[in-house]
Structures are given as structure tokens and as C-alpha cells.
């Protein structure tokens, strides 16, 4: 007679994830060759992505379009006028050295340096945890590095040459200093996040939890002033360029096509449009937006209602849902935003001797279980398996009849990832903390 075994899903989260990751790697050894498709297209985007001469500037037929596209307008007097460009000035400024290198030498040199910068930003958290903070062992470092390098949103960002990964070190350092209750560094790294991505101003909610209303208000004023002054980088079009930029940011929310699966758009409006497309129904985009705004209002109410009772990590995850779900355009590589909590959850589970912030994350879960609770853990696992693992199996591989569709090359997993993200967010916002979190200030390196 077999002994009855009680399976604990939260405890086995990492084992299950690694098992699925192994399956994905195994499958990739056969299917692309057998069915003759490019697996990276199923993970990311079409290889022939434009904005360069691939024979001179790219690799093979691939151009890393999100890198070369900003180079077409970064040196203009007003890079927002007449150009689809939602980037703020500081983000554009980062492209200027690469633009200069591309002009003075071979464009591929500039591309290689940019991709190297993205790769360094990607692995920064695990390198910091291992060699600076010394909070993880060599074996845990190896596992986290493997998971990091095979994280699908990160692979997409690299494949597209997108600057999303530049945000990774600052988001990691932001939540790290939140855990350590280091207000000065929280304000500093939050500031850097906003300079790179304006939507990160939503971090002010977590800043308020740590430093209070008065300091948060001062921080917002400073951020606003410096943000406005940053447009002086393009002084010949200042201050009108501020309004052109605002216009581009607002109109970019309608940039993605409605109800299409490629490029992947993980926002709630896209979730609704996909269902409407399947049902062959036509509803005005304004009605969809109104519904999303109502959902955002309800989400905000629940977030603020229990803000002080939740752990910093719980609130951090909830805040990151805003740019992912409540904007009109949130491409799949935006999921890199969730990398920091993902990697911390991994480390807290598999590190045997916990110290520093890894211990703080584990202690928070003991005091007020969130991702270690059964339902949040299950929904997080489903989301991680569908969104973070590079399955690389396109619709056309299993359904040849879809080869003539515009989205046939995108991976099947992404449609499940879209709705898994939505369900995960719903579970996290309705998950009630058991007790108020009261943390002792950490002593680890920030």
C-alpha cells in the first residue's frame, strides 16, 4: 500500500518551473528542424523586422529593429514631431553614443555594444546577489543565471534590441532598498526608473508606503521639474517638444492592432479585443477603454485600501500590473518588469541559508503569505510557465492551415500567457494579507 503524500505546490514551485523549462529546451532540439520554422520568431517577432540593411547592419536577415529605429530620429531637433516615438529625452540620450559609433564605424559595432549593455543589465541582479550582496550560494547563482538567460521576455528584448532591459537593474535596486527600508536609495532608484520609463511614476505608491505622503509629494515635484528640464536636451524645439512628446505617449496606447496575436499585447484592452475578434463582434475602442478605466479604478481602490497591510513585494508586484494591464499597448517584452520579484521568489525558495534581502522576502512570506499561498502560487506558476519559458512553438507548427495568417509564426503559449497574467493579477489584488507587515531594517548591502 502506498503512503499518502501531501503535495505542497508553493514548496515545489521552482522544481515544477525548472521541469517545464527542461521540457521546452528538449522540444526545441527537434521541432524547429522537423517542421522548418524559426523558434525565435515564435518566442519574439519576425526575423525580417526592418529599419536596417541586414547584410551590412544586422545578423543574417535580422535587424534588431527596436535598436535601429530610434537611430533614425535621435539626432533630430524635435524627435517627437511627425515620428512615432514615445521615448522620453533621457531614453533617447542613451542612443546618441551608439548613433555616433554607427556613423563613425561599422553599425554592427554599435549594435554589438548595445546588446552587450542589455545583457549586462539583464544579469545584474543575479551578479549582485552573488558577488556584491553575497546572499546566494554558487549553486543557487548557477540556477538563477540559467533561468535569467532563458527568460522569454528578456530574450525578446534582446532579439528586438529593445531598451526595456535597461530598467532591470534599477527596478531590482529599487525593490531591494524597499526591503532594506533605505528611503534615500528608494527615492534615488525610483527616480532613475522614471527617467527611463515615465510610466514608472506609479512607483510613487510604494514610495508613499515607505516614506509617507509629504516626502512622496516632494519627490514627485522634483521628478516633474527635472523631467521637464530634460527636454532642454533638444533645446531648439523646447518647450513645444514637451507637448509633442505627451501627444506621442497618449496616441501610442492605440499603436497595437486590435484583436491580433502578433505582435503580442498583454494589456487588458488586448485581452478584450482578442475575445471580440474570436466572437466576430465589433465594439468601439472607446467603450473598451472606458471598461478598462473602470477596472483600473477598482484595482486602485483595493490596492490603496490594504496598502499598509501588505508586504513590500506584494505591493511592488501589484504596482507593476499598471503598465502591463491598464495601458493600451504593452508588448510581451514589457513582462521584464516582473523579473525582479520573479528572481527573488526563486532565490527565497532554493537558498538554504537565507541572509539579507533574500531572508527578508522569506520572512515576509512567513508573516503574511502571498506567493507562498496555494492560489497565488498556482496562478503565478501558470503565468511563469506560459510567459517566462521560451517554448518557441508557433501556431503554424501544429495548425498548418494558419500559415497564411499574419500571426501564424507567433508562439501558441502567448495567448495563454495573456490571460494567465490577468488571472494572476486578479488573484493578487483580492488576496488579503493576514497581518500587518512590520519589518526590521535589514543590514545587507544596498
BELTA-V862851 format. One line per field, one symbol per residue. psi: psi as a letter, one per 20 degrees, with the letter a starting at -180 (. if undefined). A space follows every 10 residues. Layout:
psi=???
This chain:
psi=pqpppopogh hjghggghgh ghgghghiig ghggimrohh hhherphnja jrohhhhbod jpilhighgh iiihjqhnji ojpnnjprgg ghhhighhgg ghhibphhgg gghghggggg hgigghgghg hghliqrggh ggghgghgik oghghggghi kqjhihhghh hghghghghi lngghghghh ghghhgohii iiihghghhg irgghggggh ggggghgghh iihmhhjpjh hghhghghgg hhijgqqpjq ipqpojrhhg gghghhggil qopphhhggg ghhgghgggh ghghgkgihr rhgghggghi hgighjrhon rhiiihhjgg hghhggghhi ogoprbhghg gghhhghnpe iiqgghgghh gggghhhhpm gkorgihhnh ijhiqijhiq qhhhhhhghh ggggggghhi opqhrppoqp prjrp.
